[in-house]
Amino acid sequence: MAQVKEFSVEEKLASLIRLQKIESKLDELQILKGELPMEVSDLEDEIEGYRSRQIRIEEEINGVTEFINQRKEAIKEAEALIKKYEKQSDNVKNNREFEAINKEVEMQQLEVKLAEKHIKDATDEIAEKAEKLEEAKKNVVAKEGILKTKKTELEKIIVANEKEEKQYNKLREDAFAAVDDRLKASYEKIRGNYRNGLAVVAVERDACGGCFNAVPPQKQSEIKQHKKIMICENCGRILVDEELHQSVEAK
């Protein structure tokens, strides 16, 4: 049965340092992009929101337009009934029939006035919605212009650094695979705790290279011996001596 090679603490630390340096380089390449990826994403969401609003307003205008058409048909029907009743009034036999017909005519006239009021109110509503629709359309056009500019800027940065980023991503895969399995989770957890992504730092000028808290001489001596993984008591980062840190290359 094949034996699994057991790496020394120094080798484990060297693999962590290499991974950290590679990921720090990738972080630098991301910093070059700045806030552009987030800005592009936010603009795309904003444009989608304006487009959804535009569709909603158009649907509302169509609904109100349909309502107006219905009211116009109601007016036609009422006017037709009025003509019918007026014609019938010429042949009434008594006052009772005359009053009944007049009442029907008055009711249809009220229907016409009510429908005309509904049409006026609906027309005003359409005008108001049309303004909002135009505003939404202008916002889409304006935001699309900004988005195009931002995407162009981002594309230039991506193209300029594409080769290097691919190279470091490949190096990261190899470096991550070389890290001791028991240290991977700890490393990633520590790295995720800090905005600068530093999980492994050198002791520089008697202090932690991450939080700059003083490291006691005795602890510095133990760090240089490479007998065990040492952690900063203040920030929890993995500490290595400067000599080992400098000896490990990212590539």
Residue frames as qw, qx, qy, qz and C-alpha x, y, z in Angstrom:
[[0.000, 0.887, 0.463, 0.000, 0.00, 0.00, 0.00],
 [0.415, 0.517, -0.031, 0.748, 1.40, 3.39, -1.03],
 [0.398, -0.525, -0.441, 0.610, 2.30, 5.73, 1.80],
 [0.115, 0.926, 0.256, 0.253, 1.04, 9.31, 1.80],
 [0.520, 0.279, -0.256, 0.766, 3.91, 11.76, 2.10],
 [0.388, -0.807, -0.375, 0.242, 3.86, 13.76, 5.31],
 [0.363, 0.713, -0.029, 0.600, 4.98, 17.33, 4.72],
 [0.456, -0.178, -0.437, 0.754, 7.06, 19.24, 7.25],
 [0.059, -0.815, -0.413, 0.403, 5.66, 22.34, 8.94],
 [0.157, -0.534, 0.297, 0.776, 8.04, 24.46, 6.87],
 [0.093, 0.107, 0.788, 0.599, 6.73, 22.91, 3.65],
 [0.020, -0.680, -0.732, 0.025, 3.16, 23.46, 4.79],
 [0.121, -0.776, -0.156, 0.599, 3.92, 27.09, 5.57],
 [0.171, -0.303, 0.532, 0.772, 5.68, 27.55, 2.23],
 [0.073, 0.377, 0.824, 0.416, 2.60, 26.22, 0.38],
 [0.083, -0.801, -0.539, 0.247, 0.38, 28.63, 2.34],
 [0.186, -0.642, 0.126, 0.733, 2.68, 31.56, 1.60],
 [0.155, -0.036, 0.697, 0.699, 2.71, 30.73, -2.11],
 [0.009, 0.599, 0.778, 0.191, -1.09, 30.46, -2.20],
 [0.150, -0.806, -0.334, 0.465, -1.42, 33.74, -0.32],
 [0.192, -0.475, 0.331, 0.793, 0.93, 35.56, -2.69],
 [0.099, 0.205, 0.781, 0.582, -0.92, 34.24, -5.74],
 [0.077, -0.722, -0.688, -0.022, -4.32, 35.20, -4.33],
 [0.201, -0.723, -0.125, 0.649, -3.00, 38.63, -3.32],
 [0.152, -0.199, 0.533, 0.808, -1.90, 39.14, -6.93],
 [0.020, -0.465, -0.799, -0.381, -5.38, 38.13, -8.11],
 [0.170, -0.774, -0.489, 0.364, -6.84, 40.57, -5.58],
 [0.196, -0.507, 0.183, 0.819, -4.67, 43.33, -7.09],
 [0.061, 0.110, 0.713, 0.690, -6.02, 42.52, -10.55],
 [0.117, -0.667, -0.733, -0.064, -9.56, 42.76, -9.17],
 [0.222, -0.699, -0.232, 0.638, -8.74, 46.11, -7.57],
 [0.178, -0.158, 0.454, 0.858, -7.71, 47.39, -11.01],
 [0.075, -0.472, -0.749, -0.459, -11.32, 46.80, -12.10],
 [0.105, -0.129, 0.293, -0.941, -12.39, 48.93, -9.13],
 [0.418, 0.266, 0.612, -0.616, -16.11, 49.27, -8.61],
 [0.358, 0.281, -0.500, -0.737, -16.83, 48.76, -12.31],
 [0.244, -0.114, -0.947, -0.176, -18.17, 45.16, -12.06],
 [0.023, -0.460, -0.735, 0.497, -20.56, 46.20, -9.29],
 [0.205, 0.460, 0.011, -0.864, -21.55, 49.38, -11.13],
 [0.297, 0.131, -0.726, -0.607, -22.27, 47.40, -14.31],
 [0.196, -0.280, -0.937, 0.066, -24.38, 44.90, -12.36],
 [0.042, 0.499, 0.515, -0.695, -26.28, 47.68, -10.56],
 [0.251, 0.370, -0.264, -0.855, -26.94, 49.51, -13.85],
 [0.276, -0.034, -0.869, -0.410, -28.24, 46.33, -15.48],
 [0.123, -0.426, -0.840, 0.311, -30.62, 45.79, -12.55],
 [0.095, 0.496, 0.230, -0.832, -31.72, 49.43, -12.70],
 [0.270, 0.223, -0.540, -0.765, -32.40, 49.24, -16.45],
 [0.235, -0.211, -0.937, -0.151, -34.38, 46.05, -15.97],
 [0.039, -0.487, -0.651, 0.581, -36.43, 47.85, -13.31],
 [0.203, 0.445, -0.071, -0.869, -37.18, 50.78, -15.63],
 [0.278, 0.078, -0.768, -0.571, -38.12, 48.39, -18.45],
 [0.159, -0.357, -0.910, 0.140, -40.49, 46.49, -16.16],
 [0.067, 0.534, 0.393, -0.746, -42.02, 49.81, -15.11],
 [0.217, 0.309, -0.422, -0.824, -42.36, 50.80, -18.76],
 [0.252, -0.130, -0.902, -0.326, -44.19, 47.56, -19.60],
 [0.098, -0.460, -0.778, 0.417, -46.45, 47.96, -16.56],
 [0.139, 0.495, 0.124, -0.848, -47.39, 51.55, -17.52],
 [0.254, 0.165, -0.643, -0.704, -48.06, 50.52, -21.13],
 [0.213, -0.287, -0.932, -0.058, -50.36, 47.76, -19.89],
 [0.019, -0.527, -0.565, 0.635, -52.16, 50.25, -17.63],
 [0.192, 0.390, -0.209, -0.876, -52.60, 52.71, -20.54],
 [0.262, -0.028, -0.832, -0.488, -54.02, 49.91, -22.69],
 [0.146, -0.414, -0.862, 0.253, -56.46, 49.05, -19.89],
 [0.075, 0.548, 0.300, -0.777, -57.63, 52.65, -19.53],
 [0.205, 0.260, -0.510, -0.794, -57.92, 53.00, -23.33],
 [0.215, -0.219, -0.924, -0.230, -60.12, 49.92, -23.41],
 [0.060, -0.527, -0.671, 0.519, -62.26, 51.44, -20.63],
 [0.138, 0.451, -0.066, -0.879, -62.65, 54.65, -22.68],
 [0.241, 0.057, -0.750, -0.613, -63.75, 52.66, -25.71],
 [0.165, -0.384, -0.903, 0.102, -66.32, 50.87, -23.56],
 [0.018, 0.566, 0.411, -0.715, -67.66, 54.22, -22.29],
 [0.183, 0.313, -0.387, -0.848, -67.88, 55.52, -25.86],
 [0.242, -0.164, -0.889, -0.352, -69.91, 52.46, -26.84],
 [0.108, -0.495, -0.752, 0.422, -72.15, 53.09, -23.82],
 [0.111, 0.470, 0.057, -0.874, -72.74, 56.66, -25.05],
 [0.238, 0.106, -0.675, -0.691, -73.69, 55.39, -28.50],
 [0.225, -0.328, -0.917, -0.034, -76.15, 52.93, -26.98],
 [0.049, -0.538, -0.538, 0.648, -77.63, 55.62, -24.71],
 [0.161, 0.382, -0.203, -0.887, -78.00, 58.08, -27.61],
 [0.245, -0.070, -0.828, -0.499, -79.68, 55.40, -29.71],
 [0.177, -0.466, -0.836, 0.232, -82.15, 54.74, -26.88],
 [0.025, 0.485, 0.239, -0.841, -82.83, 58.46, -26.50],
 [0.243, 0.187, -0.502, -0.808, -83.73, 58.70, -30.21],
 [0.257, -0.237, -0.918, -0.188, -85.93, 55.62, -29.83],
 [0.125, -0.522, -0.686, 0.491, -87.76, 57.08, -26.81],
 [0.094, 0.411, -0.018, -0.906, -88.15, 60.49, -28.47],
 [0.272, 0.013, -0.706, -0.654, -89.72, 58.79, -31.49],
 [0.255, -0.380, -0.887, 0.066, -92.05, 56.86, -29.19],
 [0.042, -0.415, -0.445, 0.793, -93.09, 60.09, -27.47],
 [0.236, 0.119, -0.355, -0.897, -94.75, 61.21, -30.71],
 [0.523, -0.171, -0.703, -0.451, -97.23, 58.36, -30.38],
 [0.065, -0.070, -0.801, 0.591, -98.09, 58.49, -26.67],
 [0.273, -0.527, -0.694, -0.407, -101.74, 58.14, -25.75],
 [0.473, -0.827, -0.278, -0.119, -101.69, 59.69, -22.28],
 [0.080, -0.884, 0.352, -0.298, -99.61, 61.68, -19.79],
 [0.811, -0.443, 0.381, -0.036, -98.57, 58.56, -17.92],
 [0.883, 0.265, 0.217, 0.321, -96.87, 57.11, -20.99],
 [0.342, 0.851, -0.086, 0.389, -95.33, 60.51, -21.77],
 [0.397, -0.813, 0.363, -0.224, -93.85, 60.82, -18.27],
 [0.907, -0.209, 0.349, 0.110, -92.52, 57.25, -18.39],
 [0.758, 0.505, 0.116, 0.395, -90.78, 57.94, -21.70],
 [0.071, 0.905, -0.195, 0.371, -89.35, 61.25, -20.43],
 [0.673, -0.642, 0.360, -0.080, -88.00, 59.45, -17.39],
 [0.913, 0.074, 0.289, 0.280, -86.24, 56.89, -19.60],
 [0.502, 0.754, 0.006, 0.424, -84.79, 59.71, -21.73],
 [0.252, -0.884, 0.277, -0.280, -83.49, 61.52, -18.63],
 [0.842, -0.400, 0.356, 0.074, -81.89, 58.32, -17.36],
 [0.830, 0.325, 0.218, 0.396, -80.09, 57.78, -20.66],
 [0.222, 0.884, -0.087, 0.401, -78.99, 61.42, -20.70],
 [0.538, -0.760, 0.343, -0.127, -77.49, 60.89, -17.22],
 [0.918, -0.056, 0.314, 0.234, -75.77, 57.77, -18.53],
 [0.608, 0.665, 0.062, 0.429, -74.23, 59.87, -21.31],
 [0.100, -0.907, 0.228, -0.341, -73.01, 62.56, -18.89],
 [0.758, -0.541, 0.363, -0.016, -71.58, 59.96, -16.52],
 [0.889, 0.199, 0.250, 0.328, -69.82, 58.17, -19.39],
 [0.396, 0.811, -0.043, 0.428, -68.41, 61.50, -20.64],
 [0.388, -0.837, 0.321, -0.212, -67.09, 62.26, -17.14],
 [0.889, -0.250, 0.359, 0.137, -65.48, 58.80, -16.99],
 [0.755, 0.509, 0.144, 0.388, -63.90, 59.41, -20.40],
 [0.093, 0.910, -0.177, 0.364, -62.53, 62.80, -19.30],
 [0.608, -0.682, 0.392, -0.107, -61.07, 61.37, -16.08],
 [0.913, 0.001, 0.345, 0.217, -59.60, 58.40, -17.94],
 [0.585, 0.717, 0.028, 0.377, -58.11, 60.68, -20.61],
 [0.169, -0.889, 0.321, -0.278, -56.42, 62.75, -17.87],
 [0.811, -0.419, 0.409, 0.011, -55.15, 59.51, -16.33],
 [0.863, 0.348, 0.203, 0.305, -53.68, 58.42, -19.67],
 [0.292, 0.871, -0.148, 0.367, -51.92, 61.80, -20.04],
 [0.469, -0.761, 0.407, -0.190, -50.42, 61.39, -16.57],
 [0.891, -0.149, 0.413, 0.116, -49.31, 57.82, -17.30],
 [0.716, 0.634, 0.070, 0.282, -47.90, 58.89, -20.68],
 [0.006, 0.900, -0.343, 0.269, -45.60, 61.34, -18.86],
 [0.674, -0.516, 0.521, -0.084, -44.41, 58.59, -16.54],
 [0.908, 0.251, 0.302, 0.145, -43.92, 56.28, -19.53],
 [0.491, 0.813, -0.119, 0.291, -41.83, 58.88, -21.33],
 [0.293, -0.812, 0.454, -0.219, -39.76, 59.39, -18.17],
 [0.852, -0.228, 0.472, 0.013, -39.16, 55.63, -17.89],
 [0.813, 0.515, 0.153, 0.226, -38.09, 55.48, -21.55],
 [0.212, 0.890, -0.276, 0.294, -35.68, 58.39, -21.09],
 [0.557, -0.650, 0.498, -0.141, -34.22, 56.73, -17.99],
 [0.927, 0.073, 0.349, 0.121, -33.65, 53.50, -19.93],
 [0.632, 0.711, -0.012, 0.308, -31.87, 55.37, -22.73],
 [0.080, -0.883, 0.360, -0.290, -29.75, 57.38, -20.27],
 [0.711, -0.483, 0.503, -0.092, -28.79, 54.37, -18.17],
 [0.915, 0.281, 0.239, 0.163, -28.02, 52.30, -21.27],
 [0.421, 0.832, -0.198, 0.301, -25.59, 55.01, -22.37],
 [0.330, -0.750, 0.512, -0.258, -23.83, 54.95, -19.01],
 [0.893, -0.157, 0.419, -0.053, -23.84, 51.14, -19.00],
 [0.814, 0.547, 0.020, 0.196, -22.23, 51.03, -22.44],
 [0.169, 0.844, -0.385, 0.332, -19.45, 53.35, -21.26],
 [0.578, -0.569, 0.529, -0.249, -18.87, 51.35, -18.06],
 [0.950, 0.091, 0.299, 0.008, -18.82, 48.05, -19.97],
 [0.642, 0.705, -0.162, 0.254, -16.29, 49.47, -22.44],
 [0.115, -0.791, 0.501, -0.332, -14.03, 50.60, -19.59],
 [0.768, -0.340, 0.507, -0.195, -14.33, 47.23, -17.86],
 [0.924, 0.356, 0.127, 0.056, -13.70, 45.32, -21.09],
 [0.410, 0.795, -0.355, 0.272, -10.48, 47.28, -21.68],
 [0.357, -0.643, 0.602, -0.312, -9.22, 46.42, -18.19],
 [0.899, -0.059, 0.405, -0.156, -10.21, 42.75, -18.58],
 [0.823, 0.552, -0.048, 0.128, -8.49, 42.48, -21.97],
 [0.181, 0.818, -0.457, 0.299, -5.35, 44.21, -20.67],
 [0.314, -0.510, 0.720, -0.351, -5.05, 41.79, -17.75],
 [0.919, 0.060, -0.052, -0.387, -6.72, 38.68, -19.19],
 [0.747, 0.367, -0.533, 0.156, -3.50, 36.76, -19.88],
 [0.109, 0.410, -0.668, 0.611, -2.04, 37.51, -16.45],
 [0.630, -0.216, 0.339, -0.665, -5.30, 36.72, -14.65],
 [0.935, 0.132, -0.233, -0.234, -5.60, 33.36, -16.41],
 [0.556, 0.412, -0.629, 0.354, -2.01, 32.58, -15.51],
 [0.116, -0.337, 0.631, -0.689, -2.53, 33.35, -11.83],
 [0.801, -0.104, 0.113, -0.579, -5.84, 31.47, -11.71],
 [0.884, 0.205, -0.420, -0.006, -4.04, 28.38, -12.99],
 [0.329, 0.392, -0.649, 0.564, -1.26, 28.93, -10.45],
 [0.471, -0.326, 0.387, -0.723, -3.89, 29.28, -7.73],
 [0.924, -0.019, -0.163, -0.345, -5.43, 25.91, -8.60],
 [0.757, 0.260, -0.527, 0.285, -2.03, 24.22, -8.35],
 [0.095, 0.404, -0.554, 0.722, -1.08, 26.08, -5.17],
 [0.654, -0.288, 0.195, -0.672, -4.42, 25.34, -3.47],
 [0.942, 0.037, -0.300, -0.147, -4.09, 21.65, -4.29],
 [0.600, 0.327, -0.564, 0.464, -0.64, 21.64, -2.66],
 [0.263, -0.497, 0.405, -0.721, -1.91, 23.05, 0.67],
 [0.076, -0.020, -0.949, 0.305, -2.43, 20.59, 3.51],
 [0.319, -0.476, -0.689, -0.444, -6.11, 19.60, 3.60],
 [0.445, -0.597, -0.577, 0.337, -6.37, 20.38, 7.31],
 [0.269, -0.379, -0.077, 0.882, -5.14, 23.92, 6.72],
 [0.086, 0.321, 0.574, 0.748, -7.30, 24.81, 3.71],
 [0.271, -0.739, -0.589, -0.183, -10.50, 25.50, 5.66],
 [0.457, -0.672, -0.221, 0.539, -8.65, 27.55, 8.28],
 [0.337, -0.120, 0.306, 0.882, -6.82, 29.54, 5.63],
 [0.022, -0.460, -0.593, -0.660, -10.03, 30.33, 3.70],
 [0.364, -0.769, -0.522, 0.063, -11.90, 31.26, 6.86],
 [0.431, -0.562, -0.058, 0.704, -9.17, 33.67, 7.97],
 [0.241, 0.055, 0.450, 0.858, -8.85, 35.13, 4.47],
 [0.120, -0.606, -0.642, -0.455, -12.61, 35.70, 4.33],
 [0.394, -0.719, -0.450, 0.354, -12.53, 37.63, 7.61],
 [0.287, -0.606, 0.076, 0.738, -10.45, 40.49, 6.21],
 [0.498, 0.809, 0.138, -0.281, -11.11, 42.88, 3.34],
 [0.146, 0.773, -0.563, -0.254, -7.48, 42.76, 2.22],
 [0.942, 0.187, -0.214, -0.178, -7.67, 38.95, 2.05],
 [0.280, 0.580, -0.703, 0.302, -4.49, 38.43, 4.05],
 [0.903, -0.365, -0.108, -0.198, -4.51, 35.15, 5.96],
 [0.874, -0.145, -0.033, 0.464, -0.74, 34.49, 6.00],
 [0.115, 0.963, -0.108, 0.221, 1.57, 37.35, 6.97],
 [0.694, 0.218, -0.404, 0.555, 5.22, 37.81, 7.88],
 [0.496, -0.765, -0.218, 0.347, 6.47, 39.20, 11.15],
 [0.478, 0.579, 0.040, 0.659, 7.95, 42.56, 10.21],
 [0.058, 0.522, -0.317, 0.790, 9.74, 44.87, 12.64],
 [0.062, -0.006, -0.845, 0.530, 8.66, 42.68, 15.56],
 [0.472, 0.240, 0.353, -0.771, 4.97, 43.01, 14.65],
 [0.552, 0.363, 0.750, 0.011, 2.24, 41.07, 12.85],
 [0.143, -0.072, 0.498, 0.852, 2.17, 42.05, 9.18],
 [0.103, -0.530, -0.747, -0.388, -1.62, 41.99, 9.25],
 [0.337, -0.847, -0.399, -0.098, -2.76, 43.89, 12.35],
 [0.309, 0.658, -0.309, 0.613, 0.66, 45.34, 13.35],
 [0.707, -0.671, 0.068, -0.214, 0.25, 44.08, 16.89],
 [0.015, -0.709, 0.694, -0.123, 3.62, 43.43, 18.62],
 [0.939, 0.008, -0.337, -0.064, 4.87, 39.84, 18.56],
 [0.604, -0.729, 0.321, -0.010, 6.88, 38.83, 21.67],
 [0.152, 0.681, -0.706, -0.124, 10.53, 37.80, 21.09],
 [0.445, -0.163, 0.869, -0.140, 9.89, 34.27, 22.40],
 [0.701, 0.479, 0.463, -0.256, 7.06, 33.78, 19.90],
 [0.448, 0.797, -0.316, -0.254, 9.19, 35.16, 17.09],
 [0.132, -0.516, 0.846, 0.036, 11.84, 32.59, 17.96],
 [0.579, 0.136, 0.783, -0.183, 9.27, 29.78, 17.79],
 [0.630, 0.692, 0.127, -0.330, 7.99, 31.08, 14.43],
 [0.267, 0.751, -0.571, -0.198, 11.50, 30.91, 12.96],
 [0.362, -0.310, 0.877, -0.059, 11.90, 27.30, 14.10],
 [0.581, 0.179, -0.502, -0.616, 9.05, 26.14, 11.82],
 [0.021, 0.058, -0.973, 0.220, 8.01, 23.45, 14.29],
 [0.125, 0.542, 0.810, -0.187, 4.31, 24.37, 14.39],
 [0.082, 0.630, 0.430, 0.641, 1.76, 26.71, 12.81],
 [0.244, -0.316, -0.433, 0.808, 1.76, 29.96, 14.78],
 [0.006, 0.746, 0.569, 0.346, -1.22, 32.33, 14.97],
 [0.069, 0.365, -0.182, 0.910, -1.36, 36.03, 15.81],
 [0.160, -0.365, -0.797, 0.454, -3.07, 36.31, 19.19],
 [0.144, 0.394, 0.193, -0.887, -4.69, 39.58, 18.16],
 [0.508, 0.387, -0.229, -0.735, -6.06, 39.00, 14.63],
 [0.843, 0.056, 0.499, -0.193, -5.83, 35.23, 14.20],
 [0.641, 0.683, -0.311, -0.165, -3.69, 35.36, 11.03],
 [0.958, -0.063, 0.035, 0.277, -1.05, 32.72, 10.35],
 [0.126, -0.930, 0.315, 0.143, 2.40, 34.12, 11.16],
 [0.916, 0.196, 0.024, 0.349, 5.62, 33.27, 9.32],
 [0.476, -0.599, 0.145, 0.627, 9.14, 34.63, 9.59],
 [0.318, 0.834, -0.110, -0.437, 10.19, 37.24, 7.04],
 [0.123, -0.498, 0.779, 0.362, 13.03, 35.13, 5.64],
 [0.361, 0.201, 0.906, 0.086, 10.72, 32.25, 4.70],
 [0.377, 0.752, 0.407, -0.357, 8.13, 34.67, 3.40],
 [0.188, 0.803, -0.329, -0.460, 10.62, 36.31, 1.07],
 [0.230, -0.339, 0.865, 0.289, 12.04, 32.99, -0.14],
 [0.431, 0.384, 0.816, -0.010, 8.70, 31.79, -1.53],
 [0.073, 0.167, -0.393, -0.901, 7.72, 33.03, -4.97],
 [0.631, 0.315, 0.317, -0.634, 4.18, 33.27, -6.30],
 [0.744, 0.494, -0.307, -0.329, 5.17, 31.76, -9.62]]
